[in-house]
Amino acid sequence: MPINDGIYTSTAFESSIFGGAQSNSRHWATWIDLTLMQADDEIKIIIYVQDVVAGTMKKYKTASYKNAQTDVMIFLPFVPTDKYDVTLQRIAGTDRDYKWRRVEQTLP
């Protein structure tokens, strides 16, 4: 099971935490560490998956987080798809570094 990780620094623009969509038929999941969030911070995280009919990327799930978090590790659940991406955007507050870990499991 391949594991990739890194650090993404938020900006006011929505962009991929991985540096671009990942392409392979797999089950994908992601951990994101929200430890550095403070009062008045707000971010939006969006998971994109490939539409198997149209072949285009579509929103799968959107979540927003505000202020300092008590549950600092979030898990974006496994999604089977041919293409996968997770974006993060600062809505309010200060740009922060977010550690992430992407887990991949090859489809049978």
C-alpha positions as YAML, in Angstrom:
chain: A
units: angstrom
residues:
- id: 1
  name: MET
  ca: [0.00, 0.00, 0.00]
- id: 2
  name: PRO
  ca: [1.82, 3.14, -1.18]
- id: 3
  name: ILE
  ca: [1.85, 6.09, 1.21]
- id: 4
  name: ASN
  ca: [2.83, 9.61, 0.16]
- id: 5
  name: ASP
  ca: [3.03, 12.64, 2.40]
- id: 6
  name: GLY
  ca: [3.98, 16.28, 2.37]
- id: 7
  name: ILE
  ca: [3.19, 19.76, 3.59]
- id: 8
  name: TYR
  ca: [0.83, 22.14, 1.83]
- id: 9
  name: THR
  ca: [0.82, 25.88, 2.60]
- id: 10
  name: SER
  ca: [-2.66, 27.34, 2.22]
- id: 11
  name: THR
  ca: [-3.48, 30.35, 0.04]
- id: 12
  name: ALA
  ca: [-6.62, 32.30, -0.78]
- id: 13
  name: PHE
  ca: [-6.93, 30.23, -3.97]
- id: 14
  name: GLU
  ca: [-8.21, 26.67, -4.20]
- id: 15
  name: SER
  ca: [-5.38, 24.38, -5.25]
- id: 16
  name: SER
  ca: [-4.33, 20.74, -5.02]
- id: 17
  name: ILE
  ca: [-2.48, 19.73, -1.87]
- id: 18
  name: PHE
  ca: [-0.70, 17.05, -3.97]
- id: 19
  name: GLY
  ca: [0.37, 19.40, -6.77]
- id: 20
  name: GLY
  ca: [-2.21, 17.93, -9.19]
- id: 21
  name: ALA
  ca: [-4.70, 15.13, -9.67]
- id: 22
  name: GLN
  ca: [-3.43, 11.60, -9.12]
- id: 23
  name: SER
  ca: [-4.10, 9.14, -11.95]
- id: 24
  name: ASN
  ca: [-4.36, 5.40, -11.34]
- id: 25
  name: SER
  ca: [-7.24, 3.05, -10.66]
- id: 26
  name: ARG
  ca: [-7.05, 2.82, -6.88]
- id: 27
  name: HIS
  ca: [-8.79, 3.32, -3.59]
- id: 28
  name: TRP
  ca: [-7.56, 6.71, -2.33]
- id: 29
  name: ALA
  ca: [-7.71, 8.22, 1.15]
- id: 30
  name: THR
  ca: [-6.08, 11.24, 2.80]
- id: 31
  name: TRP
  ca: [-5.17, 12.42, 6.30]
- id: 32
  name: ILE
  ca: [-4.82, 16.17, 6.92]
- id: 33
  name: ASP
  ca: [-3.36, 17.67, 10.11]
- id: 34
  name: LEU
  ca: [-5.19, 20.82, 11.27]
- id: 35
  name: THR
  ca: [-3.00, 21.36, 14.36]
- id: 36
  name: LEU
  ca: [-1.79, 24.81, 13.30]
- id: 37
  name: MET
  ca: [-5.26, 26.34, 12.80]
- id: 38
  name: GLN
  ca: [-6.01, 29.27, 15.13]
- id: 39
  name: ALA
  ca: [-8.98, 31.45, 16.08]
- id: 40
  name: ASP
  ca: [-10.48, 33.21, 13.04]
- id: 41
  name: ASP
  ca: [-8.90, 30.74, 10.56]
- id: 42
  name: GLU
  ca: [-11.23, 29.08, 8.08]
- id: 43
  name: ILE
  ca: [-10.40, 26.60, 5.33]
- id: 44
  name: LYS
  ca: [-12.36, 24.67, 2.74]
- id: 45
  name: ILE
  ca: [-11.32, 21.18, 1.61]
- id: 46
  name: ILE
  ca: [-12.76, 19.56, -1.52]
- id: 47
  name: ILE
  ca: [-12.33, 15.99, -2.77]
- id: 48
  name: TYR
  ca: [-12.56, 15.54, -6.55]
- id: 49
  name: VAL
  ca: [-13.00, 12.22, -8.37]
- id: 50
  name: GLN
  ca: [-13.22, 11.33, -12.02]
- id: 51
  name: ASP
  ca: [-16.67, 10.88, -13.55]
- id: 52
  name: VAL
  ca: [-16.34, 7.46, -15.20]
- id: 53
  name: VAL
  ca: [-18.76, 8.34, -18.02]
- id: 54
  name: ALA
  ca: [-17.66, 11.89, -18.89]
- id: 55
  name: GLY
  ca: [-14.01, 11.46, -17.86]
- id: 56
  name: THR
  ca: [-14.01, 14.85, -16.13]
- id: 57
  name: MET
  ca: [-13.21, 15.66, -12.51]
- id: 58
  name: LYS
  ca: [-16.23, 16.31, -10.31]
- id: 59
  name: LYS
  ca: [-16.71, 17.34, -6.69]
- id: 60
  name: TYR
  ca: [-17.25, 14.38, -4.41]
- id: 61
  name: LYS
  ca: [-17.26, 16.06, -0.99]
- id: 62
  name: THR
  ca: [-16.73, 19.56, 0.45]
- id: 63
  name: ALA
  ca: [-15.95, 20.34, 4.08]
- id: 64
  name: SER
  ca: [-15.17, 23.57, 5.95]
- id: 65
  name: TYR
  ca: [-13.21, 23.98, 9.17]
- id: 66
  name: LYS
  ca: [-13.16, 27.12, 11.33]
- id: 67
  name: ASN
  ca: [-10.97, 28.25, 14.23]
- id: 68
  name: ALA
  ca: [-8.57, 26.09, 16.24]
- id: 69
  name: GLN
  ca: [-9.56, 22.44, 16.05]
- id: 70
  name: THR
  ca: [-9.91, 20.07, 18.99]
- id: 71
  name: ASP
  ca: [-9.88, 17.03, 16.67]
- id: 72
  name: VAL
  ca: [-6.77, 18.01, 14.75]
- id: 73
  name: MET
  ca: [-6.43, 15.00, 12.45]
- id: 74
  name: ILE
  ca: [-9.08, 14.55, 9.78]
- id: 75
  name: PHE
  ca: [-9.46, 11.49, 7.57]
- id: 76
  name: LEU
  ca: [-10.96, 11.74, 4.11]
- id: 77
  name: PRO
  ca: [-12.31, 8.20, 3.54]
- id: 78
  name: PHE
  ca: [-11.27, 5.72, 0.84]
- id: 79
  name: VAL
  ca: [-12.77, 6.43, -2.58]
- id: 80
  name: PRO
  ca: [-12.31, 4.05, -5.54]
- id: 81
  name: THR
  ca: [-11.67, 6.07, -8.71]
- id: 82
  name: ASP
  ca: [-9.34, 6.43, -11.69]
- id: 83
  name: LYS
  ca: [-8.39, 10.03, -10.83]
- id: 84
  name: TYR
  ca: [-8.34, 11.69, -7.42]
- id: 85
  name: ASP
  ca: [-7.52, 15.12, -6.04]
- id: 86
  name: VAL
  ca: [-7.90, 17.03, -2.78]
- id: 87
  name: THR
  ca: [-7.83, 20.82, -2.71]
- id: 88
  name: LEU
  ca: [-7.52, 23.24, 0.18]
- id: 89
  name: GLN
  ca: [-8.34, 26.95, 0.27]
- id: 90
  name: ARG
  ca: [-7.93, 29.54, 3.03]
- id: 91
  name: ILE
  ca: [-11.24, 31.38, 3.38]
- id: 92
  name: ALA
  ca: [-10.27, 33.54, 6.38]
- id: 93
  name: GLY
  ca: [-7.36, 34.06, 8.74]
- id: 94
  name: THR
  ca: [-3.70, 33.35, 8.11]
- id: 95
  name: ASP
  ca: [-2.05, 30.96, 5.63]
- id: 96
  name: ARG
  ca: [-0.84, 27.88, 7.50]
- id: 97
  name: ASP
  ca: [1.14, 24.73, 6.76]
- id: 98
  name: TYR
  ca: [-0.96, 21.56, 6.61]
- id: 99
  name: LYS
  ca: [0.72, 18.18, 6.78]
- id: 100
  name: TRP
  ca: [-0.98, 15.54, 4.68]
- id: 101
  name: ARG
  ca: [-0.65, 11.83, 4.01]
- id: 102
  name: ARG
  ca: [-2.24, 10.12, 1.00]
- id: 103
  name: VAL
  ca: [-2.87, 6.39, 1.17]
- id: 104
  name: GLU
  ca: [-3.39, 4.34, -1.99]
- id: 105
  name: GLN
  ca: [-4.66, 0.80, -2.36]
- id: 106
  name: THR
  ca: [-4.58, -0.84, -5.80]
- id: 107
  name: LEU
  ca: [-7.99, -1.99, -7.02]
- id: 108
  name: PRO
  ca: [-8.36, -5.77, -7.42]
...
